[in-house]
Amino acid sequence: MIDSTRIRAALAICAGLLASSAGLAQPATAPAARAADYIVAIVNNELVTQVEVDQRMNRIKLDAIRNGTRLPADDELRKQVLNALIEERVIVTYARDSGMKVDDPELDRAVANVAAANKLTLDKLQERLKIEGIDYTRFRNNLRDQMLAERVREREVVSRIKITDAEIDNVIASRKSQAAGAAELNIAQILVTVPEGADAGVVAQRREKIMAALARVRGGEPFELVAKSVSEDGNKDKGGEIGAKPADRLPDLFVDAVKPLAVGAVTAEPLRSGAGFHILKLLSRSDAGGVSVTQTRARHILLRPSAALTADAAQRRLAEFRDQIVAGNRKFEDLARQYSEDGSATSGGDLGWAAPGSFVPEFEETMNKLPPGGISAPIVSRFGVHLIQVMERRQVAVDPKELREQARNMLKEQKFEPAYLDWVTELRSRAYIEMREPPQQ
């Protein structure tokens, strides 16, 4: 059985007051199925019908087959679907009364995305809606409702999240501890290898060679020149420089050996490892006392699943965008201006410089894996489906005020889901909900 919270999230992605079982790209529902419809619940001034429940169940079953997901038995699935539809109605009716607005240009972009995902012009979309028996104005109003519901959800849930100074202090202490463990060291080495299983005579010969190299360094000869002439590792041409690496990615033997050294100093005696004998020089050490972070400048194209644009359809549409960008046929920023459904659209999807914790986890995890210039596959978050491109990265020191704000954002994301469930529970307790029995045969 799958977790009920997870299925509620999956249902929300497929949400739509007028969605058909196969979307706009498929033939209209048969008249016989429409004639069998009846009301199963009344939520405030909204109706939930049996046809909607059946259509939602069919969509979930098709998605489960495609994704290899195991679903509960039909009775349990029907109960979960009905519960999700009631939850959607509760949120939508609250959103309408909230005073929030969706501008017409934003709504126009959402409608254009529905048409494009179904490979239709706007005129053809209106024709298809007419065939489906859906009034175009009502169709737009339902899209507007869903956009309003998402916005009011963010506003209301975030306002309920309480974060204490003690919680922030704990996050900062943990990050400082991690930063200390990841302090960067730039080390150069002279390596004289010792073959595995070498006898005492060979080991003595190898030790003599490393000691001669150490004597040359102590005598004032530049370390890098000695490394180039003596060292037997792949970095010899660079004067033995290994390159700056976090301490936790270097051998403990090296980290412990350079710990007491000042920058520019050399180990007093050769070190012995499984590879052979080493002389180390500490070229630089980052300041482990402060905290620095990698900031990323990214841009995205966001499509919001709706009544006629399922999450799968949005992913396919963004995959097409990705192919066009990679092929050089379209520019990312142009597609973002034309299709993206959030406030960054006017700036080509540019989200500006962002520190860790600025985005929802699924977005940030994908973004962090991309190299500069890299474009992700479409990914789903609670805001919709995203196509992400990393533009550039930089390492910056974090001042105490910014560090606290980052910790606050991280905690906010961790607390969002339970706060959302509490909010929906409270809305439902205040809503008028009447369950209807099926009509007698």
DAJOHU-V277919 format. One record per residue. N is the residue number from 1. RES is the residue in one letter. PSI is psi in radians with two decimals (NA if undefined). Layout:
((N;RES;PSI) (N;RES;PSI))
This chain:
((1;M;2.50) (2;I;2.72) (3;D;2.38) (4;S;-0.58) (5;T;-0.72) (6;R;-0.70) (7;I;-0.58) (8;R;-0.70) (9;A;-0.72) (10;A;-0.70) (11;L;-0.70) (12;A;-0.65) (13;I;-0.63) (14;C;0.13) (15;A;2.61) (16;G;2.26) (17;L;-0.38) (18;L;0.28) (19;A;2.37) (20;S;2.95) (21;S;-0.38) (22;A;0.18) (23;G;3.12) (24;L;-0.41) (25;A;-0.13) (26;Q;2.89) (27;P;2.78) (28;A;2.73) (29;T;2.49) (30;A;2.50) (31;P;-0.61) (32;A;-0.66) (33;A;-0.66) (34;R;-0.67) (35;A;-0.44) (36;A;0.06) (37;D;2.62) (38;Y;2.84) (39;I;2.27) (40;V;-0.34) (41;A;2.61) (42;I;2.20) (43;V;1.94) (44;N;-2.01) (45;N;0.36) (46;E;2.65) (47;L;2.54) (48;V;2.20) (49;T;2.81) (50;Q;-0.65) (51;V;-0.71) (52;E;-0.76) (53;V;-0.81) (54;D;-0.74) (55;Q;-0.75) (56;R;-0.72) (57;M;-0.73) (58;N;-0.74) (59;R;-0.78) (60;I;-0.70) (61;K;-0.71) (62;L;-0.77) (63;D;-0.68) (64;A;-0.68) (65;I;-0.78) (66;R;-0.69) (67;N;-0.05) (68;G;0.53) (69;T;2.44) (70;R;2.30) (71;L;2.75) (72;P;3.04) (73;A;2.76) (74;D;-0.71) (75;D;-0.76) (76;E;-0.72) (77;L;-0.75) (78;R;-0.73) (79;K;-0.74) (80;Q;-0.68) (81;V;-0.80) (82;L;-0.73) (83;N;-0.71) (84;A;-0.72) (85;L;-0.70) (86;I;-0.75) (87;E;-0.74) (88;E;-0.75) (89;R;-0.69) (90;V;-0.78) (91;I;-0.76) (92;V;-0.79) (93;T;-0.62) (94;Y;-0.72) (95;A;-0.68) (96;R;-0.59) (97;D;0.02) (98;S;-0.30) (99;G;-0.09) (100;M;2.71) (101;K;2.65) (102;V;2.10) (103;D;2.63) (104;D;-0.71) (105;P;-0.66) (106;E;-0.74) (107;L;-0.67) (108;D;-0.70) (109;R;-0.70) (110;A;-0.75) (111;V;-0.73) (112;A;-0.65) (113;N;-0.65) (114;V;-0.81) (115;A;-0.82) (116;A;-0.69) (117;A;-0.50) (118;N;0.19) (119;K;0.81) (120;L;2.62) (121;T;2.97) (122;L;-0.67) (123;D;-0.76) (124;K;-0.59) (125;L;-0.78) (126;Q;-0.63) (127;E;-0.78) (128;R;-0.71) (129;L;-0.66) (130;K;-0.73) (131;I;-0.68) (132;E;-0.13) (133;G;0.44) (134;I;2.14) (135;D;2.32) (136;Y;-0.71) (137;T;-0.73) (138;R;-0.67) (139;F;-0.83) (140;R;-0.71) (141;N;-0.62) (142;N;-0.67) (143;L;-0.74) (144;R;-0.75) (145;D;-0.78) (146;Q;-0.67) (147;M;-0.72) (148;L;-0.74) (149;A;-0.72) (150;E;-0.73) (151;R;-0.73) (152;V;-0.58) (153;R;-0.82) (154;E;-0.79) (155;R;-0.85) (156;E;-0.73) (157;V;-0.78) (158;V;-0.63) (159;S;-0.34) (160;R;-0.26) (161;I;2.15) (162;K;2.27) (163;I;2.23) (164;T;2.78) (165;D;-0.62) (166;A;-0.69) (167;E;-0.73) (168;I;-0.76) (169;D;-0.70) (170;N;-0.71) (171;V;-0.76) (172;I;-0.75) (173;A;-0.71) (174;S;-0.75) (175;R;-0.65) (176;K;-0.65) (177;S;-0.74) (178;Q;-0.67) (179;A;-0.66) (180;A;-0.69) (181;G;-0.36) (182;A;0.34) (183;A;2.37) (184;E;2.38) (185;L;2.34) (186;N;2.00) (187;I;2.50) (188;A;2.63) (189;Q;2.71) (190;I;2.10) (191;L;2.25) (192;V;1.99) (193;T;2.69) (194;V;2.06) (195;P;2.57) (196;E;2.31) (197;G;0.27) (198;A;2.55) (199;D;3.06) (200;A;-0.60) (201;G;-0.72) (202;V;-0.72) (203;V;-0.74) (204;A;-0.72) (205;Q;-0.75) (206;R;-0.68) (207;R;-0.71) (208;E;-0.67) (209;K;-0.74) (210;I;-0.61) (211;M;-0.61) (212;A;-0.68) (213;A;-0.74) (214;L;-0.67) (215;A;-0.67) (216;R;-0.72) (217;V;-0.76) (218;R;-0.48) (219;G;-0.01) (220;G;-0.01) (221;E;2.40) (222;P;2.34) (223;F;-0.76) (224;E;-0.59) (225;L;-0.68) (226;V;-0.72) (227;A;-0.76) (228;K;-0.59) (229;S;-0.38) (230;V;-0.72) (231;S;2.58) (232;E;0.55) (233;D;3.04) (234;G;-0.18) (235;N;0.12) (236;K;-0.64) (237;D;-0.31) (238;K;0.41) (239;G;0.36) (240;G;0.03) (241;E;2.16) (242;I;-0.55) (243;G;2.68) (244;A;2.22) (245;K;2.60) (246;P;2.52) (247;A;-0.59) (248;D;-0.01) (249;R;0.16) (250;L;2.71) (251;P;2.43) (252;D;-0.60) (253;L;-0.76) (254;F;-0.80) (255;V;-0.81) (256;D;-0.63) (257;A;-0.63) (258;V;-0.14) (259;K;-0.79) (260;P;-0.06) (261;L;2.51) (262;A;2.72) (263;V;2.28) (264;G;-0.21) (265;A;2.82) (266;V;2.55) (267;T;2.46) (268;A;-0.55) (269;E;2.70) (270;P;2.59) (271;L;2.56) (272;R;2.24) (273;S;-3.09) (274;G;-0.39) (275;A;-0.50) (276;G;-2.51) (277;F;2.45) (278;H;2.47) (279;I;2.27) (280;L;2.52) (281;K;2.28) (282;L;1.95) (283;L;-0.67) (284;S;2.77) (285;R;2.20) (286;S;2.76) (287;D;1.88) (288;A;-0.05) (289;G;-0.45) (290;G;-3.03) (291;V;2.23) (292;S;2.71) (293;V;2.76) (294;T;2.04) (295;Q;2.52) (296;T;2.37) (297;R;2.00) (298;A;2.88) (299;R;2.79) (300;H;2.84) (301;I;2.18) (302;L;2.19) (303;L;2.33) (304;R;2.09) (305;P;2.53) (306;S;-2.93) (307;A;-0.72) (308;A;-0.02) (309;L;1.65) (310;T;2.90) (311;A;-0.68) (312;D;-0.77) (313;A;-0.69) (314;A;-0.69) (315;Q;-0.72) (316;R;-0.69) (317;R;-0.77) (318;L;-0.57) (319;A;-0.65) (320;E;-0.75) (321;F;-0.78) (322;R;-0.79) (323;D;-0.72) (324;Q;-0.69) (325;I;-0.82) (326;V;-0.64) (327;A;-0.18) (328;G;0.20) (329;N;-0.48) (330;R;2.72) (331;K;2.48) (332;F;-0.85) (333;E;-0.57) (334;D;-0.74) (335;L;-0.68) (336;A;-0.78) (337;R;-0.63) (338;Q;-0.62) (339;Y;-0.42) (340;S;2.47) (341;E;0.76) (342;D;-3.11) (343;G;-0.30) (344;S;-0.09) (345;A;-0.73) (346;T;-0.40) (347;S;0.45) (348;G;0.40) (349;G;0.02) (350;D;2.14) (351;L;0.02) (352;G;-3.08) (353;W;2.30) (354;A;2.39) (355;A;2.89) (356;P;2.44) (357;G;0.00) (358;S;-0.42) (359;F;2.91) (360;V;2.64) (361;P;-0.75) (362;E;-0.60) (363;F;-0.85) (364;E;-0.68) (365;E;-0.77) (366;T;-0.79) (367;M;-0.73) (368;N;-0.40) (369;K;-0.19) (370;L;2.42) (371;P;2.84) (372;P;2.28) (373;G;-0.28) (374;G;2.58) (375;I;2.29) (376;S;2.91) (377;A;2.82) (378;P;2.38) (379;I;2.65) (380;V;2.34) (381;S;-3.11) (382;R;-0.23) (383;F;-0.34) (384;G;-2.58) (385;V;2.30) (386;H;2.56) (387;L;2.19) (388;I;2.42) (389;Q;2.28) (390;V;2.20) (391;M;-0.82) (392;E;2.90) (393;R;2.75) (394;R;2.67) (395;Q;2.18) (396;V;2.58) (397;A;2.55) (398;V;2.17) (399;D;2.80) (400;P;-0.67) (401;K;-0.77) (402;E;-0.65) (403;L;-0.71) (404;R;-0.64) (405;E;-0.69) (406;Q;-0.75) (407;A;-0.70) (408;R;-0.75) (409;N;-0.69) (410;M;-0.78) (411;L;-0.61) (412;K;-0.76) (413;E;-0.69) (414;Q;-0.55) (415;K;-0.04) (416;F;-0.86) (417;E;-0.88) (418;P;-0.60) (419;A;-0.66) (420;Y;-0.79) (421;L;-0.69) (422;D;-0.72) (423;W;-0.81) (424;V;-0.71) (425;T;-0.73) (426;E;-0.73) (427;L;-0.76) (428;R;-0.63) (429;S;-0.43) (430;R;-0.19) (431;A;2.74) (432;Y;2.03) (433;I;2.10) (434;E;2.09) (435;M;2.41) (436;R;2.41) (437;E;2.64) (438;P;2.58) (439;P;2.62) (440;Q;2.41) (441;Q;NA))
